[in-house]
Amino acid sequence: MAGKNSPATRPGSVREELGRVFEASSSVDEFVHGLMSFLVDLSREHPNHPMLTALSEEISRASSAPLAASAMHDLRSLLQGVTAGLDYAPGLLARSGVLEPGANKSIDTRRVELVLEAIDDARSGSRMAAELAAETLQIQRDCMSPKDQKVERLPLNGALSSAARLGGRLVPLELRFETEDTLEVQAPRSALMRVMVNLLRNAAHAIHELEDPVGAGVTISSWASDEFAFVQVADDGPGIPAAAVASIFDLFFTTHAEGTGIGLYVCKTLVNTWGGMIHADSRDGEGARFTFSVPKVDVGA
């Protein structure tokens, strides 16, 4: 039971005690420290009170935000440096003469092609990671706005192949393609890649939850209407519980123990930004299908 003179038992004591702490503080930092001391005393008298528990969680989240923001800022700067180095690498190879036809018969040109392909994948990955770091900062500020990304005219199959290759480097996958060859779309290339990599990563996690994942894989499909191209990523995993489908794109909602609940939210935000839509279709035990749309290139453009 709380003591006779404790701040939580006297009439009007909470407001009076907070007023006293505020008046006695010479700075914001000093007031915050005094407030924390007061809350600690209050929580000892009322352990497990839901309001105090919620307040403690909010204060903890708020206090960690500046550190997270600083870390994301530094991470973005580092990734931009990595990207700059990767951008420089192909030109360096070209100037060395290695890429010249017949420059050196001892050079395995196929291996050089694979090196350039790996560099391109690394550039895409580092750009995506830098943008993710930037978006994490924006989420913390409740102002996520990727609308300044450059819309490009893209061959859809090329973007899907690059995303599948990059996704496969991150998480091993057995992929099947059922795509149209000639579709061209209008979207930011990096954003489209990131949507695909997020969906492929989710599909891989779902398959790894199976007791026997042998033979299970992911099918990437595409088709088109008059105005939009549609892309579907379908996995052979355990499916999404029916109760979770409606919330699957909500920020911080996740069905995976190690998930962050950010990836699908970012997918929805990016797809909406370029004028498309995304939805999930699943039955428990029958895999999951994520389908999104991308504007097609105007034939008269």
N, C-alpha and C positions, 0 to 999 in steps of 0.2 A: 504494500500500500504506500502511496506517496506520503512523504513527510508533511507535517503540519505547516511548515514555512516554505514548502517547495513552490516554484513558480507555477506549477500546473494545478495546484489546489486552491489558490487564493482567488476570490472573485475578480474577474477582469485582469488576472495576473499575466496572461499571455500578451495582451496588448501593452500593458504597463511595462513588462520586462523588455519587450522589443523596443519600446520607446526609450527605455533607460539605456539599452545597448546602443541604440542609434545616437542618442545625445552624448554618450561617453566616447564615441568614436571620432577620431580626428581625420580618418580617411576611409575610402570605400573598402580597402583591404582589411582594415581594422574592424569595420562593421561586419564584414563577411566572416572573419574569424570569431567574433563575438556571437554572431548568429549561429554558426556551427556549434559552438560550445553550448548555447542554449538548447539547440535541437538534440544534442547528445544527452543532456540532462533530461529532456522531455521524453526521449525514447527509452531511457532507463526506467522511468516511471510507468510508461505505457508500451512495453515491448510488443512487437508484432502488430501495432495499430496500423490498419491499412493506409490511412492518410499519411502517416509518418513514413511508412515504407515507400509509398509512391513518391513522396517529396524527396526522400533520400536518393531514390533512383534518378529523379530528374536532376538533382544537384550533381550527382556523380556524372551523368551524361553531359551536363553543361560544362563541368570542370574538365572533362576529357576532350571536348570539342576543339579547343585551341591547339592542344598537342596533336590531335589527328589532322587538323587543318595545316599545321606547320609541316607534319610528315608528308602529307599529300603534295604540298607545294614543293618540297625538296625532291620528292620522288618524280614529280613532273619535270623539274629542271634536269635531273639526271637522265631521264628517258629522252628528253629533247637532245641532250648531248650524245646519247647512244645513237639516236636516229640520224643526227648530223654525220656521225662517223660512218654509218651504214650507207647513207646517201653518197658519200665520197668514195666508197670502196669500188663500185663498178667503173667509175671514171678512172680510178687509179689503175685498175686492171687493163682498161682500154689503152691508156697511155703507155703501159708497159709493153704493149705489142702482143701480149698473150692471146688476145682475141682475134688477131689478124689471121685470115685463112692461110694455111701453110706456113705460119711463122716458125713453128718448131714441130717437126714430125714426132718428136718424143712426147709431146703434150697430148693427153687424152682429152679431146674436145668435149666429150660427153661429161667428163668429170667437171670441166670448167662450167658447162651449162648447169650442172647440179649445184655448183658453188654459187653461181649467180641467182639461181632459183632460191637457194637457202637464204641468201642475202636479202632478196625481195621479201621472202616470208618474214624474216627478222625485222625488216623495216616496217612491214604492216603490223606485226605484233607490238613493236615498240610504240608506234603511233597510237594504236588502240589503247595500250596501257597508259600512255600519257593523257589521252582524252578521258579515260576512265578516272584517272587521278583528278583531272579538272572537274569532271562531273560530280565526283565525291564531294569536292569543295562546294559545288553549287547545290547539291542536295542538302548539305549542312546549313546552307543559307536560305533554303526553300526557294531557290530561283534557278532551277535547272533549265537551261535554255540553249539547246544545240542548234538553234535556227540559223546561225551564221556559217554553217558548214556548206561547202561548195557543192552544188548539184552538178553531176556529170552525166554524160551519155555513155552508158556501159553495155557491153555484151553480157547478158545475164549469166550465161554458162561460164564465161571466164571468171566472173566474180565468185560464182558458186564453187568452181574448181579450186580457186586460190583459198577460199575460206575453208573448204574441206581439207586441203593440204595443211593449212595452218592448224586447224582443229585437230588433225591427226597427229601433229607434232606435240600438241599439248596433252591430248588424251587418245590412246590407241582406239581406233574404231574400225568396224567392218562396214564399209559404205556401199550402197547401191544407188545408181543414178537412173532416174526416169525423167529426163529433161528434154525440152525442145531446144534445138540448136540455134535458132535464128532470132530469139527474143532480144530486143534492146530495151533498156529501161532508163529512167531518169531519177537518180538518187545520189547522195554523197557516197563515194566508193567505200570509204573507211567505215561509215555508219552501217552500210549494208553488210560489210564483212563482219562487223562486230555483232550484229544481230545473228548472223549465221553461226559464228563461233560460239556465242552464248547458247544458242539452241543445240548445237552439236555437243557442247560440254554437258548440258543438262541431260541430253539423250544418253551420253556415255555413263553418267552417274546413275541413271535409271537402270541401264543394262547391268551395271556392276552390282546392283542390289539383288539381282536374280540368284537363286541358289545354284542354277546351272546355266551360265551365260553362253555356253558353247553354241555357236550357230546363230546367236542373236545379233542383230545389226541395226543399221539405220538406213532408211531410204530417203533420198532427196529427190523431190519431184517438182516439176514446174509445168504450168500451162497458162493460157491467156484468154482474156475477154477482149472486147474492142478497146478498152481504155487501160486495163491493168494486166500485169503479169502476176501470177500467183506462185508462191514457193511454199512447199510443205516439207517439214522435217518430221518423219515418223519413226519411232523407235519400237523395238520389240521388248521393252521393259515391262515392269509390273503394272504400269498405268498409274493414273492420278486418282486418289480417292474422290468420289463424287462430291463430297462436302468441300473439297479444296479447290475444285475447278474454278468456281466463281471468284476466288480470291488470289488465283495463281499469279496475277500480274500486279498485285498490291506491293507497295514498298515494304521491305523487310519480312514479307510472308514467304515461308519456305517449307517444303515437305521433307527436306534432307537435313539430317542431324548436323552436318558440317556446312550447310548452305548459309548464305548471307541475306538472301531475299532481295538482292539488288539487281541481279542479272536480267530477269524477266521484266522487271519494272523499267530498266533502261531500254530493253528491246521495244516495249510498247511505246515509250517516249520517242524513240528514234523513228519508229515506223509511222507514228502519228505526225511527226514533224515533216516527213517527206510526202504526206498526204495519203498514206496507206492505212490499213487496219490489220490487226493480228488477233487471233483467237486460238484457244486450245480445245481439243476434242479428245476425250479419253473415257474408257470404261475400266474400272478396277480389274486388273489382271489381263488386260488386252492391249497394253502399250498406250502411247500418247502420240498425238499428232498436233503439231503447231503449224499453222498456216498464216502467212502474211502476204499482203499485196504491195506492189510497187508500180507507180505510173509507167506506162509504156512510152517510148519515144514517139512523139507526134510525127506521123509519116510525112507531113508537109514541112517539118522543121528543117 
